[in-house]
Amino acid sequence: MLVVVTYDVNTETGEGKARLRKVAKKCMAYGQRVQNSVFECLLDEAQLVAFQTELVTLINPETDSLRFYKLGNQYKNKINHFGVQLDYPQDEILII
């Protein structure tokens, strides 16, 4: 299923800046960045649970936030994109 992950990490402190880097790095391991703090991830349910658990341990729940939007398997009918698209489709073959 396609899951859209968004985050907002408070970067007013050095610890916050470090958390932001860790959250972004973890998101890159599971999907592709489509906006600064927005990732699209193709995951099964077990991967989603593991991903959520990993991210929740990285943030400070008093100052940061995470959102997960499950778009499901029929996500192509639910997305309208306009403008430059630099990334590759995650669900298609990529030849390097």
C-alpha positions as CSV (number, residue, x, y, z in Angstrom):
1,M,0.0,0.0,0.0
2,L,1.1,3.6,-0.5
3,V,1.6,5.5,2.7
4,V,2.3,9.2,2.8
5,V,4.4,10.3,5.8
6,T,4.7,13.9,6.9
7,Y,6.6,15.2,9.8
8,D,7.3,18.5,11.6
9,V,10.3,18.5,13.9
10,N,11.1,21.5,16.1
11,T,14.6,22.7,15.1
12,E,15.0,25.5,17.6
13,T,17.6,23.5,19.5
14,G,20.6,21.4,18.5
15,E,18.8,18.3,19.6
16,G,15.9,19.2,17.4
17,K,18.2,19.6,14.4
18,A,19.7,16.2,15.1
19,R,16.2,14.6,15.4
20,L,15.2,16.2,12.1
21,R,18.2,14.6,10.3
22,K,17.5,11.2,11.9
23,V,13.8,11.3,10.9
24,A,14.6,12.3,7.4
25,K,17.3,9.6,7.1
26,K,14.8,6.9,8.4
27,C,12.1,8.1,5.9
28,M,14.6,7.8,3.0
29,A,15.2,4.2,4.0
30,Y,11.5,3.4,3.5
31,G,10.4,5.6,0.6
32,Q,11.1,8.6,-1.5
33,R,11.0,12.3,-0.7
34,V,8.3,14.2,-2.6
35,Q,8.5,17.4,-0.6
36,N,10.8,18.7,2.2
37,S,9.0,16.8,5.0
38,V,6.8,14.5,3.0
39,F,7.6,11.0,1.8
40,E,5.7,8.4,-0.2
41,C,6.4,4.8,0.9
42,L,5.2,1.5,-0.6
43,L,4.9,-0.7,2.4
44,D,3.1,-3.8,3.6
45,E,1.3,-3.7,7.0
46,A,4.3,-5.2,8.9
47,Q,6.7,-2.7,7.3
48,L,4.4,0.1,8.3
49,V,4.2,-1.0,11.9
50,A,8.0,-1.2,12.1
51,F,8.5,2.1,10.4
52,Q,6.0,3.9,12.7
53,T,7.7,2.4,15.7
54,E,11.1,3.5,14.6
55,L,10.0,7.0,13.8
56,V,8.0,7.4,17.1
57,T,11.2,6.5,19.0
58,L,13.1,9.3,17.2
59,I,10.8,12.3,17.8
60,N,10.0,14.3,20.9
61,P,6.1,14.0,21.2
62,E,5.9,17.3,23.1
63,T,7.4,19.3,20.3
64,D,7.3,17.2,17.1
65,S,4.6,15.5,15.1
66,L,4.2,12.7,12.6
67,R,1.3,11.9,10.3
68,F,0.7,8.7,8.3
69,Y,-1.8,8.7,5.5
70,K,-2.7,5.2,4.1
71,L,-3.7,5.5,0.5
72,G,-3.9,1.8,-0.1
73,N,-3.2,-0.3,-3.2
74,Q,-5.4,1.8,-5.5
75,Y,-3.4,4.9,-4.8
76,K,-2.8,5.9,-8.5
77,N,-6.4,7.0,-8.8
78,K,-6.1,9.1,-5.7
79,I,-3.1,11.3,-6.6
80,N,-3.0,14.3,-8.9
81,H,0.4,15.7,-9.5
82,F,1.3,19.0,-11.3
83,G,4.7,20.4,-12.1
84,V,8.1,18.8,-12.1
85,Q,8.4,15.2,-11.1
86,L,12.1,14.3,-10.6
87,D,11.8,11.0,-8.8
88,Y,11.2,7.5,-10.3
89,P,8.0,5.5,-9.8
90,Q,8.6,3.2,-6.8
91,D,6.4,0.4,-8.2
92,E,8.0,0.1,-11.6
93,I,11.2,-1.5,-12.8
94,L,14.3,0.7,-12.5
95,I,17.2,-0.3,-14.7
96,I,20.6,1.2,-13.7
